[in-house]
Amino acid sequence: MKTKEELLQEYQSRKPIAGVFRIKNLVSEKILLEASSDMPSKMNRHRTELKFGSHRNKSLQRDWNADGEENFDISIISQVPFKEGDNQLYLDRDAKMLLDILEQSLDLDDTMRY
């Protein structure tokens, strides 16, 4: 079993995974796209809020409650390549630029988005 110090060092030395992820309703095909400089943490936050019924997007929460967790896919769409020396500001900026590009290429109308 790892000590607290080992776990902390492991956490602090991990490379961030930045990019764009989606939450997709497999029943209605509606999606929520989001950019983040730390996708695993952000995805976990969304999943936790949905499970506890406290998600800020009320429409998404309503569908989650009605359709059930098993009818949703939370997955990474695209990653920002990590370069040694990158900081969170650059990763945030690059992830948001990637989100803009993906939103334009997907050309989703408002009825298909959360």
C-alpha positions in Angstrom: 0.0 0.0 0.0 1.3 3.4 -0.9 1.9 6.1 1.7 0.2 9.5 1.6 3.5 11.1 0.5 3.8 8.6 -2.4 0.3 9.2 -3.5 0.7 13.0 -3.3 4.0 12.8 -5.3 2.3 10.6 -7.9 -0.6 13.1 -8.2 1.6 16.1 -8.5 3.8 14.5 -11.1 1.0 13.3 -13.4 0.7 15.0 -16.8 -2.6 16.8 -17.4 -4.9 15.4 -20.0 -6.4 18.4 -21.7 -9.0 18.5 -24.6 -12.6 18.1 -25.3 -15.0 15.5 -23.9 -18.7 14.8 -24.4 -21.6 13.5 -22.5 -24.0 11.8 -25.0 -27.5 10.7 -24.4 -27.8 7.4 -26.3 -31.6 7.6 -26.4 -32.0 11.2 -27.7 -28.5 11.6 -29.3 -28.2 15.0 -27.5 -24.7 15.9 -26.4 -22.9 18.3 -24.1 -19.4 19.2 -25.3 -16.9 20.6 -22.8 -13.3 21.7 -22.9 -10.9 21.2 -19.9 -7.3 21.3 -19.1 -7.9 18.4 -16.7 -10.5 16.2 -18.4 -10.5 13.2 -16.0 -11.3 15.5 -13.1 -14.0 17.5 -15.0 -15.6 14.3 -16.3 -15.7 12.8 -12.8 -17.3 16.1 -11.5 -20.0 15.9 -14.1 -20.7 12.2 -13.4 -20.8 12.8 -9.7 -23.2 15.8 -10.0 -25.5 13.7 -12.3 -25.5 10.8 -9.9 -26.4 13.0 -7.0 -29.0 14.9 -8.9 -27.3 18.3 -8.6 -26.0 19.0 -12.1 -26.2 22.6 -13.1 -27.6 21.7 -16.6 -31.2 21.0 -15.6 -32.1 19.6 -19.0 -29.2 17.1 -18.9 -30.1 16.2 -15.3 -33.7 15.6 -16.2 -32.8 13.3 -19.1 -30.2 11.5 -16.9 -32.9 10.8 -14.3 -35.4 9.7 -16.9 -33.2 7.6 -19.2 -30.7 6.3 -16.6 -26.9 6.3 -16.3 -26.6 3.3 -18.6 -28.0 5.4 -21.5 -25.2 8.0 -21.3 -21.7 7.9 -22.7 -19.1 10.2 -21.2 -16.0 10.0 -23.3 -13.0 12.0 -24.6 -13.4 13.3 -28.1 -10.0 14.9 -28.7 -6.9 15.6 -26.7 -4.5 18.6 -26.7 -0.9 17.3 -27.1 1.0 17.9 -23.9 4.4 19.5 -24.2 6.9 19.6 -21.4 6.7 23.1 -19.9 3.0 23.7 -20.8 1.1 25.3 -18.0 -2.6 25.2 -17.3 -3.3 28.6 -19.0 -2.0 27.3 -22.3 -3.8 24.0 -21.9 -7.1 25.8 -21.1 -6.6 28.1 -24.1 -5.8 25.2 -26.5 -8.7 23.1 -25.2 -11.1 25.9 -25.8 -9.8 26.5 -29.3 -10.2 22.8 -30.0 -13.8 22.9 -28.7 -14.6 25.8 -31.0 -13.2 23.9 -34.0 -15.2 20.8 -33.1 -18.4 22.7 -32.5 -18.1 24.3 -36.0 -17.3 21.0 -37.7 -20.1 19.2 -36.0 -22.6 21.9 -36.9 -25.1 20.9 -34.2 -28.4 22.8 -33.9 -29.7 23.7 -30.5 -32.1 20.8 -30.4 -29.2 18.4 -30.3 -27.2 20.1 -27.5 -27.5 20.4 -23.8 
